[in-house]
Amino acid sequence: MGRIVDRFREARDRGGRYLLGQVHEDGSFGDPGLGVTEYYKAPAALASCGLSGAAGRLLNWVSRNGFAENGDFGPRPRDGLNSYYYTYYNAWVIKAAHRLGRFDLSQRGTDFLMRFRDAESGGFYSSVTEGGAETEQDLWVVSGSGWSALYTGRLDAARGVGVWMRRLMEAQPNYPEEMWTVYSRARGLITEALDGDDFRYVLTRDESRDQSFYHPGIAAGFLCRLHMATGEVEWLDLAREYMRFCEHVGDYHFRLLRAGKVGWGASMLYTLTGEEKYRETAMRVGDNLIASQSDTGAWEWAESGRSGPSNDATAELVVWLDEIHQAVGGDGTVG
């Protein structure tokens, strides 16, 4: 009798053990001075490895030290107070807290995010100080708020995100050669890279620069979850359309750690459709992640310009490896 080789689970658990070593006795994680920008993905990653005790201690620390009366998460480094992805940090904490039954954190946390909702477009503003027709809304930031709405039962808001994503896709001028990812009510889909910021505004087949390859994956993953929650086929069809971008790029994009979300989107689509191409995409991403994992279980995020193990990258990739593991399970036999 052969032994099932589940390399995705094993890589996930190696990463989980590394992260467990970053949880301090008081429940704080990594460098507490970095606040939410350090710990935000860790509860989800720890829980996905079965380390719910550590995840719970960390959420207890967050409740005591980083949860404001208005439902915001912190502390916030000064240089992150006006970030356009301010709310994305919150979304990761909310999702993990809800899965772990910490509804005090997840429900009030989502109440805070709802302040940024644009009821007219269905999206969420990428600003902590502005909320008007000119205010930009980013696909990956909107997706995070959509997660939170979906997990906490705000289905009207979650459907609104689906409508927003459909509008974004229908307005694409040269898809799938390009995917533009920022919108405002005043301008609609923004089809120029403002301030020369190609990374934020557009994803292409160009292999000469770092790319925001997480966009098709995070959109497709959210839309699959929305389909599962509502039973509405239109969201599954739209998830397929977002993932179609991934069929038109080369190995460069798939070797980026940013491809982890594409592995998630593909895993969800394989689970829902059984189509082999999605299984192959999920495993392709998973194998690339394993190849870049260090002996410590951590990942370095070379694209960030920093050297050494990255708690941020490691926590996120542990979560996506778990999603791939859930979808494809044991994928081979030895012995």
KOLTORNU-40132 format. One record per residue (C-alpha): residue number from 1; residue in three letters; chain; x, y, z. Coordinates in pm, 1 decimal, decimal comma. Layout:
REM KOLTORNU-40132
[voke NUM "Ala" "A" [X Y Z]];
...
This chain:
REM KOLTORNU-40132
[voke 1 "Met" "A" [0,0 0,0 0,0]];
[voke 2 "Gly" "A" [147,7 337,7 -102,3]];
[voke 3 "Arg" "A" [167,3 648,0 113,9]];
[voke 4 "Ile" "A" [-27,9 953,7 10,2]];
[voke 5 "Val" "A" [210,5 1243,3 -44,7]];
[voke 6 "Asp" "A" [45,1 1569,5 51,7]];
[voke 7 "Arg" "A" [319,4 1820,2 -9,6]];
[voke 8 "Phe" "A" [89,6 2120,1 19,5]];
[voke 9 "Arg" "A" [-21,4 2028,2 369,6]];
[voke 10 "Glu" "A" [336,0 1956,4 474,6]];
[voke 11 "Ala" "A" [460,7 2292,5 341,3]];
[voke 12 "Arg" "A" [167,9 2465,9 509,6]];
[voke 13 "Asp" "A" [255,9 2309,7 842,7]];
[voke 14 "Arg" "A" [625,5 2399,9 809,6]];
[voke 15 "Gly" "A" [518,5 2759,3 765,2]];
[voke 16 "Gly" "A" [280,4 2727,6 1058,3]];
[voke 17 "Arg" "A" [557,6 2608,4 1287,8]];
[voke 18 "Tyr" "A" [768,0 2907,7 1188,6]];
[voke 19 "Leu" "A" [478,0 3142,4 1265,1]];
[voke 20 "Leu" "A" [412,6 2971,9 1598,2]];
[voke 21 "Gly" "A" [766,0 3068,4 1696,7]];
[voke 22 "Gln" "A" [674,6 3432,9 1633,0]];
[voke 23 "Val" "A" [392,7 3430,3 1892,1]];
[voke 24 "His" "A" [514,9 3573,6 2221,4]];
[voke 25 "Glu" "A" [409,9 3470,4 2571,5]];
[voke 26 "Asp" "A" [166,2 3761,3 2600,1]];
[voke 27 "Gly" "A" [0,2 3663,7 2269,1]];
[voke 28 "Ser" "A" [159,0 3938,8 2059,4]];
[voke 29 "Phe" "A" [315,4 3847,3 1727,4]];
[voke 30 "Gly" "A" [645,1 3927,7 1561,1]];
[voke 31 "Asp" "A" [736,4 4292,7 1610,1]];
[voke 32 "Pro" "A" [447,4 4437,7 1815,8]];
[voke 33 "Gly" "A" [567,1 4785,9 1728,1]];
[voke 34 "Leu" "A" [442,7 4732,9 1373,6]];
[voke 35 "Gly" "A" [90,2 4678,2 1504,2]];
[voke 36 "Val" "A" [-176,4 4552,6 1267,1]];
[voke 37 "Thr" "A" [60,3 4561,0 968,6]];
[voke 38 "Glu" "A" [256,8 4280,2 1136,8]];
[voke 39 "Tyr" "A" [-12,6 4053,6 1284,3]];
[voke 40 "Tyr" "A" [-307,2 4091,1 1046,1]];
[voke 41 "Lys" "A" [-265,4 3764,7 852,6]];
[voke 42 "Ala" "A" [-128,7 3557,4 1140,3]];
[voke 43 "Pro" "A" [-457,7 3448,3 1305,6]];
[voke 44 "Ala" "A" [-586,0 3304,2 977,3]];
[voke 45 "Ala" "A" [-257,6 3126,2 910,1]];
[voke 46 "Leu" "A" [-228,7 2976,7 1257,1]];
[voke 47 "Ala" "A" [-589,4 2858,3 1250,5]];
[voke 48 "Ser" "A" [-543,1 2695,6 907,8]];
[voke 49 "Cys" "A" [-263,3 2481,8 1056,7]];
[voke 50 "Gly" "A" [-475,8 2372,8 1350,2]];
[voke 51 "Leu" "A" [-292,6 2608,8 1586,0]];
[voke 52 "Ser" "A" [-613,8 2758,0 1716,5]];
[voke 53 "Gly" "A" [-476,4 2807,9 2066,8]];
[voke 54 "Ala" "A" [-204,2 3039,1 1938,8]];
[voke 55 "Ala" "A" [-451,1 3213,8 1710,1]];
[voke 56 "Gly" "A" [-684,0 3266,0 2004,5]];
[voke 57 "Arg" "A" [-407,1 3409,0 2223,0]];
[voke 58 "Leu" "A" [-314,1 3648,7 1944,7]];
[voke 59 "Leu" "A" [-674,8 3762,7 1902,9]];
[voke 60 "Asn" "A" [-694,1 3811,9 2279,5]];
[voke 61 "Trp" "A" [-388,0 4037,4 2253,4]];
[voke 62 "Val" "A" [-551,7 4224,9 1966,7]];
[voke 63 "Ser" "A" [-869,2 4270,3 2170,4]];
[voke 64 "Arg" "A" [-670,1 4419,1 2459,3]];
[voke 65 "Asn" "A" [-414,0 4620,1 2264,5]];
[voke 66 "Gly" "A" [-531,2 4681,1 1911,2]];
[voke 67 "Phe" "A" [-908,8 4704,6 1889,5]];
[voke 68 "Ala" "A" [-1065,4 5050,1 1899,5]];
[voke 69 "Glu" "A" [-1411,6 5133,3 2024,3]];
[voke 70 "Asn" "A" [-1519,1 5217,9 1667,7]];
[voke 71 "Gly" "A" [-1421,2 4869,7 1540,9]];
[voke 72 "Asp" "A" [-1088,6 4964,2 1381,1]];
[voke 73 "Phe" "A" [-778,0 4749,9 1426,5]];
[voke 74 "Gly" "A" [-437,5 4879,3 1527,5]];
[voke 75 "Pro" "A" [-202,4 4999,3 1646,9]];
[voke 76 "Arg" "A" [-109,1 5173,7 1320,1]];
[voke 77 "Pro" "A" [244,1 5273,8 1222,4]];
[voke 78 "Arg" "A" [249,9 5644,8 1147,1]];
[voke 79 "Asp" "A" [351,5 5587,2 785,6]];
[voke 80 "Gly" "A" [40,8 5373,1 727,1]];
[voke 81 "Leu" "A" [-224,9 5612,2 851,7]];
[voke 82 "Asn" "A" [-321,8 5733,8 503,5]];
[voke 83 "Ser" "A" [-250,1 5421,1 301,9]];
[voke 84 "Tyr" "A" [-498,1 5351,6 21,6]];
[voke 85 "Tyr" "A" [-512,8 4990,5 143,0]];
[voke 86 "Tyr" "A" [-575,8 5085,8 506,6]];
[voke 87 "Thr" "A" [-886,0 4864,6 534,5]];
[voke 88 "Tyr" "A" [-724,1 4559,8 377,0]];
[voke 89 "Tyr" "A" [-545,9 4487,5 705,6]];
[voke 90 "Asn" "A" [-881,0 4490,7 885,2]];
[voke 91 "Ala" "A" [-1034,3 4242,4 642,3]];
[voke 92 "Trp" "A" [-780,2 3969,5 721,5]];
[voke 93 "Val" "A" [-837,0 4002,5 1095,7]];
[voke 94 "Ile" "A" [-1215,2 4001,8 1053,6]];
[voke 95 "Lys" "A" [-1216,8 3686,0 843,1]];
[voke 96 "Ala" "A" [-1002,4 3493,0 1091,1]];
[voke 97 "Ala" "A" [-1189,3 3625,6 1394,8]];
[voke 98 "His" "A" [-1521,6 3519,1 1248,0]];
[voke 99 "Arg" "A" [-1395,5 3169,3 1166,7]];
[voke 100 "Leu" "A" [-1274,4 3137,8 1526,2]];
[voke 101 "Gly" "A" [-1602,8 3258,3 1672,3]];
[voke 102 "Arg" "A" [-1472,8 3595,0 1790,0]];
[voke 103 "Phe" "A" [-1786,2 3772,4 1676,8]];
[voke 104 "Asp" "A" [-1709,4 4065,7 1905,5]];
[voke 105 "Leu" "A" [-1415,7 4144,3 1678,8]];
[voke 106 "Ser" "A" [-1563,8 4041,2 1345,5]];
[voke 107 "Gln" "A" [-1904,0 4209,6 1368,0]];
[voke 108 "Arg" "A" [-1781,7 4541,4 1509,5]];
[voke 109 "Gly" "A" [-1485,9 4524,6 1275,7]];
[voke 110 "Thr" "A" [-1719,2 4492,6 977,7]];
[voke 111 "Asp" "A" [-1933,9 4777,5 1110,5]];
[voke 112 "Phe" "A" [-1622,1 4993,6 1082,0]];
[voke 113 "Leu" "A" [-1555,6 4880,7 723,3]];
[voke 114 "Met" "A" [-1912,1 4963,1 623,6]];
[voke 115 "Arg" "A" [-1824,2 5329,3 678,0]];
[voke 116 "Phe" "A" [-1614,5 5306,5 361,3]];
[voke 117 "Arg" "A" [-1886,2 5150,0 146,5]];
[voke 118 "Asp" "A" [-1999,8 5336,4 -162,5]];
[voke 119 "Ala" "A" [-2367,7 5244,6 -174,7]];
[voke 120 "Glu" "A" [-2398,8 5376,1 -529,8]];
[voke 121 "Ser" "A" [-2126,5 5163,8 -690,9]];
[voke 122 "Gly" "A" [-2121,3 4875,6 -443,3]];
[voke 123 "Gly" "A" [-1747,8 4917,7 -390,2]];
[voke 124 "Phe" "A" [-1543,8 5046,9 -97,3]];
[voke 125 "Tyr" "A" [-1334,8 5361,8 -91,8]];
[voke 126 "Ser" "A" [-955,3 5337,8 -84,0]];
[voke 127 "Ser" "A" [-925,3 5633,0 150,2]];
[voke 128 "Val" "A" [-969,0 5685,7 521,0]];
[voke 129 "Thr" "A" [-1049,8 6055,3 483,6]];
[voke 130 "Glu" "A" [-1250,1 6089,2 159,8]];
[voke 131 "Gly" "A" [-1562,3 5927,7 20,6]];
[voke 132 "Gly" "A" [-1686,9 6107,6 -287,5]];
[voke 133 "Ala" "A" [-1725,5 6064,6 -660,7]];
[voke 134 "Glu" "A" [-1352,2 6122,2 -720,0]];
[voke 135 "Thr" "A" [-1236,4 5882,4 -448,6]];
[voke 136 "Glu" "A" [-1065,9 5575,7 -591,2]];
[voke 137 "Gln" "A" [-1171,0 5217,1 -523,9]];
[voke 138 "Asp" "A" [-915,6 4936,1 -574,9]];
[voke 139 "Leu" "A" [-1006,2 4583,3 -675,7]];
[voke 140 "Trp" "A" [-801,0 4405,4 -408,3]];
[voke 141 "Val" "A" [-911,5 4644,9 -133,1]];
[voke 142 "Val" "A" [-1278,0 4613,9 -233,1]];
[voke 143 "Ser" "A" [-1234,0 4235,9 -238,9]];
[voke 144 "Gly" "A" [-1110,9 4235,5 121,4]];
[voke 145 "Ser" "A" [-1412,0 4434,1 237,6]];
[voke 146 "Gly" "A" [-1630,3 4195,8 39,1]];
[voke 147 "Trp" "A" [-1482,5 3903,6 235,2]];
[voke 148 "Ser" "A" [-1574,3 4074,3 557,7]];
[voke 149 "Ala" "A" [-1928,9 4145,4 444,2]];
[voke 150 "Leu" "A" [-1974,0 3786,7 329,7]];
[voke 151 "Tyr" "A" [-1837,4 3626,0 645,3]];
[voke 152 "Thr" "A" [-2045,9 3843,9 875,5]];
[voke 153 "Gly" "A" [-2372,4 3795,1 686,0]];
[voke 154 "Arg" "A" [-2396,3 4133,7 510,8]];
[voke 155 "Leu" "A" [-2513,9 3971,5 187,3]];
[voke 156 "Asp" "A" [-2649,6 4292,3 35,7]];
[voke 157 "Ala" "A" [-2306,6 4452,4 68,9]];
[voke 158 "Ala" "A" [-2135,7 4137,6 -60,4]];
[voke 159 "Arg" "A" [-2363,8 4129,1 -365,0]];
[voke 160 "Gly" "A" [-2284,1 4495,8 -416,2]];
[voke 161 "Val" "A" [-1916,7 4403,0 -441,6]];
[voke 162 "Gly" "A" [-2009,4 4142,3 -701,3]];
[voke 163 "Val" "A" [-2195,8 4405,2 -903,1]];
[voke 164 "Trp" "A" [-1894,9 4637,1 -871,9]];
[voke 165 "Met" "A" [-1662,8 4363,6 -999,0]];
[voke 166 "Arg" "A" [-1894,0 4297,2 -1293,6]];
[voke 167 "Arg" "A" [-1891,8 4666,5 -1383,0]];
[voke 168 "Leu" "A" [-1511,5 4667,8 -1363,1]];
[voke 169 "Met" "A" [-1484,8 4368,6 -1596,0]];
[voke 170 "Glu" "A" [-1735,7 4501,4 -1849,0]];
[voke 171 "Ala" "A" [-1539,3 4827,1 -1877,5]];
[voke 172 "Gln" "A" [-1202,7 4661,3 -1954,3]];
[voke 173 "Pro" "A" [-1075,8 4805,6 -2284,9]];
[voke 174 "Asn" "A" [-822,5 4536,2 -2380,3]];
[voke 175 "Tyr" "A" [-892,6 4226,9 -2175,5]];
[voke 176 "Pro" "A" [-727,7 3980,3 -2121,4]];
[voke 177 "Glu" "A" [-412,7 4149,7 -2251,6]];
[voke 178 "Glu" "A" [-454,5 4404,1 -1971,7]];
[voke 179 "Met" "A" [-653,3 4424,1 -1650,7]];
[voke 180 "Trp" "A" [-717,9 4771,1 -1508,3]];
[voke 181 "Thr" "A" [-796,6 4757,1 -1139,2]];
[voke 182 "Val" "A" [-897,8 5100,2 -1003,6]];
[voke 183 "Tyr" "A" [-1236,2 5275,7 -1033,3]];
[voke 184 "Ser" "A" [-1406,3 5592,4 -920,9]];
[voke 185 "Arg" "A" [-1763,4 5705,9 -973,3]];
[voke 186 "Ala" "A" [-1646,9 6022,6 -1146,8]];
[voke 187 "Arg" "A" [-1415,2 5848,1 -1395,1]];
[voke 188 "Gly" "A" [-1544,0 5492,4 -1406,7]];
[voke 189 "Leu" "A" [-1267,8 5241,4 -1474,0]];
[voke 190 "Ile" "A" [-940,9 5434,8 -1466,7]];
[voke 191 "Thr" "A" [-737,5 5338,0 -1773,6]];
[voke 192 "Glu" "A" [-420,8 5535,5 -1718,4]];
[voke 193 "Ala" "A" [-151,2 5475,8 -1461,0]];
[voke 194 "Leu" "A" [-177,6 5787,4 -1246,9]];
[voke 195 "Asp" "A" [151,5 5920,6 -1111,3]];
[voke 196 "Gly" "A" [324,9 5654,6 -1321,6]];
[voke 197 "Asp" "A" [209,5 5382,2 -1081,3]];
[voke 198 "Asp" "A" [172,8 5091,0 -1322,5]];
[voke 199 "Phe" "A" [177,1 4841,6 -1036,0]];
[voke 200 "Arg" "A" [-137,2 4980,4 -875,6]];
[voke 201 "Tyr" "A" [-345,2 5054,7 -1182,9]];
[voke 202 "Val" "A" [-280,9 4787,5 -1444,1]];
[voke 203 "Leu" "A" [-182,1 4423,0 -1473,6]];
[voke 204 "Thr" "A" [-42,8 4307,8 -1809,7]];
[voke 205 "Arg" "A" [148,0 4023,6 -1973,8]];
[voke 206 "Asp" "A" [469,0 4229,1 -1948,5]];
[voke 207 "Glu" "A" [740,4 4021,7 -1776,8]];
[voke 208 "Ser" "A" [989,6 4306,2 -1736,9]];
[voke 209 "Arg" "A" [843,0 4441,0 -1411,4]];
[voke 210 "Asp" "A" [680,2 4326,9 -1088,1]];
[voke 211 "Gln" "A" [306,9 4279,2 -1133,3]];
[voke 212 "Ser" "A" [0,3 4282,5 -908,1]];
[voke 213 "Phe" "A" [-80,6 3925,3 -1010,8]];
[voke 214 "Tyr" "A" [-298,1 3879,4 -703,9]];
[voke 215 "His" "A" [-586,8 4071,6 -863,3]];
[voke 216 "Pro" "A" [-750,1 3793,0 -1070,2]];
[voke 217 "Gly" "A" [-711,3 3547,5 -782,8]];
[voke 218 "Ile" "A" [-858,7 3761,0 -506,1]];
[voke 219 "Ala" "A" [-1152,4 3859,9 -728,4]];
[voke 220 "Ala" "A" [-1222,7 3502,8 -837,9]];
[voke 221 "Gly" "A" [-1188,3 3366,3 -484,3]];
[voke 222 "Phe" "A" [-1434,6 3619,3 -346,0]];
[voke 223 "Leu" "A" [-1681,5 3559,7 -630,6]];
[voke 224 "Cys" "A" [-1670,7 3183,7 -573,6]];
[voke 225 "Arg" "A" [-1750,4 3237,4 -206,2]];
[voke 226 "Leu" "A" [-2032,7 3473,3 -304,5]];
[voke 227 "His" "A" [-2172,3 3206,6 -537,3]];
[voke 228 "Met" "A" [-2155,7 2951,6 -256,9]];
[voke 229 "Ala" "A" [-2338,3 3184,9 -17,8]];
[voke 230 "Thr" "A" [-2613,8 3284,0 -260,2]];
[voke 231 "Gly" "A" [-2640,4 2999,6 -511,4]];
[voke 232 "Glu" "A" [-2639,2 3264,5 -787,1]];
[voke 233 "Val" "A" [-2460,6 3133,8 -1096,8]];
[voke 234 "Glu" "A" [-2365,1 3477,7 -1227,9]];
[voke 235 "Trp" "A" [-2091,4 3508,1 -966,1]];
[voke 236 "Leu" "A" [-1934,9 3175,8 -1063,6]];
[voke 237 "Asp" "A" [-1937,7 3283,0 -1428,9]];
[voke 238 "Leu" "A" [-1771,4 3611,4 -1336,1]];
[voke 239 "Ala" "A" [-1506,8 3428,0 -1132,0]];
[voke 240 "Arg" "A" [-1421,2 3226,5 -1444,0]];
[voke 241 "Glu" "A" [-1387,0 3548,1 -1641,3]];
[voke 242 "Tyr" "A" [-1145,5 3702,7 -1390,4]];
[voke 243 "Met" "A" [-933,3 3387,9 -1387,4]];
[voke 244 "Arg" "A" [-919,9 3391,8 -1768,7]];
[voke 245 "Phe" "A" [-645,9 3652,8 -1736,8]];
[voke 246 "Cys" "A" [-420,4 3384,6 -1586,4]];
[voke 247 "Glu" "A" [-444,0 3177,8 -1904,3]];
[voke 248 "His" "A" [-263,3 3453,0 -2095,3]];
[voke 249 "Val" "A" [53,6 3502,8 -1890,4]];
[voke 250 "Gly" "A" [380,8 3314,9 -1864,1]];
[voke 251 "Asp" "A" [588,3 3152,9 -1592,7]];
[voke 252 "Tyr" "A" [718,4 3487,2 -1466,7]];
[voke 253 "His" "A" [382,6 3575,9 -1312,5]];
[voke 254 "Phe" "A" [335,2 3231,3 -1162,1]];
[voke 255 "Arg" "A" [677,0 3243,6 -993,9]];
[voke 256 "Leu" "A" [582,8 3559,7 -805,3]];
[voke 257 "Leu" "A" [475,2 3504,1 -445,3]];
[voke 258 "Arg" "A" [185,2 3731,6 -537,7]];
[voke 259 "Ala" "A" [48,2 3433,2 -732,6]];
[voke 260 "Gly" "A" [-70,2 3279,1 -405,4]];
[voke 261 "Lys" "A" [-414,4 3435,7 -444,1]];
[voke 262 "Val" "A" [-436,3 3289,0 -794,8]];
[voke 263 "Gly" "A" [-381,3 2950,6 -632,4]];
[voke 264 "Trp" "A" [-676,5 3027,6 -405,2]];
[voke 265 "Gly" "A" [-902,3 3136,4 -690,0]];
[voke 266 "Ala" "A" [-810,9 2828,2 -892,6]];
[voke 267 "Ser" "A" [-868,7 2602,1 -591,6]];
[voke 268 "Met" "A" [-1215,4 2744,3 -540,6]];
[voke 269 "Leu" "A" [-1302,8 2706,1 -908,8]];
[voke 270 "Tyr" "A" [-1177,7 2347,9 -912,2]];
[voke 271 "Thr" "A" [-1386,1 2268,9 -604,3]];
[voke 272 "Leu" "A" [-1699,0 2416,6 -765,0]];
[voke 273 "Thr" "A" [-1655,4 2300,4 -1125,6]];
[voke 274 "Gly" "A" [-1424,1 1998,7 -1118,8]];
[voke 275 "Glu" "A" [-1247,2 2134,8 -1426,2]];
[voke 276 "Glu" "A" [-895,1 2001,0 -1457,6]];
[voke 277 "Lys" "A" [-743,5 2329,1 -1575,8]];
[voke 278 "Tyr" "A" [-817,8 2487,6 -1239,8]];
[voke 279 "Arg" "A" [-662,1 2195,7 -1053,4]];
[voke 280 "Glu" "A" [-350,0 2228,4 -1267,1]];
[voke 281 "Thr" "A" [-330,0 2601,9 -1199,2]];
[voke 282 "Ala" "A" [-370,7 2553,9 -824,9]];
[voke 283 "Met" "A" [-99,6 2287,7 -814,0]];
[voke 284 "Arg" "A" [131,4 2496,0 -1034,1]];
[voke 285 "Val" "A" [107,1 2783,4 -786,9]];
[voke 286 "Gly" "A" [144,6 2551,8 -488,1]];
[voke 287 "Asp" "A" [455,5 2385,0 -625,0]];
[voke 288 "Asn" "A" [616,8 2721,4 -698,2]];
[voke 289 "Leu" "A" [544,8 2831,0 -341,8]];
[voke 290 "Ile" "A" [701,1 2515,0 -202,1]];
[voke 291 "Ala" "A" [1009,9 2565,5 -421,0]];
[voke 292 "Ser" "A" [1066,2 2911,5 -272,8]];
[voke 293 "Gln" "A" [1006,2 2815,6 92,1]];
[voke 294 "Ser" "A" [1317,4 2827,7 312,0]];
[voke 295 "Asp" "A" [1437,4 2550,4 541,9]];
[voke 296 "Thr" "A" [1296,2 2746,8 837,3]];
[voke 297 "Gly" "A" [946,3 2721,6 691,2]];
[voke 298 "Ala" "A" [935,4 3094,4 614,3]];
[voke 299 "Trp" "A" [933,4 3281,5 287,0]];
[voke 300 "Glu" "A" [1133,5 3586,3 192,0]];
[voke 301 "Trp" "A" [939,1 3853,1 3,0]];
[voke 302 "Ala" "A" [1205,1 3958,7 -246,6]];
[voke 303 "Glu" "A" [957,8 4181,7 -432,8]];
[voke 304 "Ser" "A" [927,0 4396,2 -120,6]];
[voke 305 "Gly" "A" [1294,0 4488,0 -135,8]];
[voke 306 "Arg" "A" [1359,6 4344,5 211,1]];
[voke 307 "Ser" "A" [1590,0 4056,4 295,4]];
[voke 308 "Gly" "A" [1530,2 3781,3 548,6]];
[voke 309 "Pro" "A" [1214,1 3592,8 643,2]];
[voke 310 "Ser" "A" [886,7 3778,3 603,9]];
[voke 311 "Asn" "A" [610,5 3719,8 857,2]];
[voke 312 "Asp" "A" [364,8 3884,8 618,3]];
[voke 313 "Ala" "A" [451,2 3662,3 322,0]];
[voke 314 "Thr" "A" [472,2 3347,3 532,6]];
[voke 315 "Ala" "A" [132,8 3396,9 695,8]];
[voke 316 "Glu" "A" [-39,9 3464,2 365,7]];
[voke 317 "Leu" "A" [119,5 3175,4 179,0]];
[voke 318 "Val" "A" [33,1 2933,6 459,1]];
[voke 319 "Val" "A" [-332,5 3029,1 408,2]];
[voke 320 "Trp" "A" [-319,2 2978,2 31,4]];
[voke 321 "Leu" "A" [-139,2 2645,3 64,5]];
[voke 322 "Asp" "A" [-419,1 2536,7 295,1]];
[voke 323 "Glu" "A" [-676,4 2637,4 32,4]];
[voke 324 "Ile" "A" [-487,0 2438,2 -231,7]];
[voke 325 "His" "A" [-463,8 2143,9 8,2]];
[voke 326 "Gln" "A" [-839,0 2156,8 68,9]];
[voke 327 "Ala" "A" [-907,2 2149,1 -304,0]];
[voke 328 "Val" "A" [-664,1 1885,1 -427,7]];
[voke 329 "Gly" "A" [-580,3 1692,7 -108,8]];
[voke 330 "Gly" "A" [-332,8 1405,7 -145,6]];
[voke 331 "Asp" "A" [-217,3 1434,4 -502,9]];
[voke 332 "Gly" "A" [21,0 1143,5 -546,6]];
[voke 333 "Thr" "A" [142,1 810,7 -408,9]];
[voke 334 "Val" "A" [491,9 685,3 -329,6]];
[voke 335 "Gly" "A" [629,4 360,5 -197,0]];
